Amino acid sequence: MPVSTPCTKLCVLDPGTGLCEGCGRTRAEIAAWGGLSEAERRRLMARLPARLALRRRLPARPAAEPA
């Protein structure tokens, strides 16, 4: 059975929020995804639209300065 995923193949982490601009997950959530149960994945996916909507309402933040 395939694993449910919110991935949109737009894998860019916003430096201000730490959220993926495509799906709304954090780096830690993306890394843990394969080890989550289907129920855990679905609970998290239910929260992602609200996260993305909030992120889109925030003012744009400049990218981090290179070290």
N, C-alpha and C positions, 0 to 999 in steps of 0.2 A: 504494500500500500504506500503511495507517495506521501511524503511529509508536507503538511500544509505550510505555506510560507507567504508572507506579505511582500517578498522581494520584488522590486520593479526593475532591477538591473541598473538602477541609478544609485550606485554605492559611493556616496560622498558624505562624510561626516561634517556637520556644521560645527565650526570651531567654538561658537558661542554657547550652543545648547548641548553639543555632544550627540545630537540625534542624526540618524541617516536622513538625508534630504529626500530619498526615494520612499522609504517605508516607515520612518519614524522610530526605529529601534535604536538602542544604544549599542556601543561596541560590545559591551558585556552580554547583552541579550543576543546579538548576532552570533557571538562565539559560543554561547550556551545552547543555541537553537536546536541542534541535532540531538541533544541529550534531554530535551524537555518532552513531557508526555503530550499527546495530542490535545488533551484538555487544557494543559498549561499554555500551549501555543495558541489555542483559540481564545483563552482569556486575555492573553497579551494582545493578540490581533484586534480584539474588540476595543482596546484602549488606544490603538494607534491613530485612528482618524482624528480624535480629539487632540492628541499631541501634535499632529501635523497642522491642524487648523490653528492651534495656539502659536506654533512656531512661525506660521505664515503671517500672523498679526504682529509679531515682534519686529522692531526696527532691524534692518540689516546690520550686521556687525562685520567689521573688516577681518580679513583672514589674519591669522597669527603671523607675527614678524618672524622671518627665518632666523635661526640661531647663529 
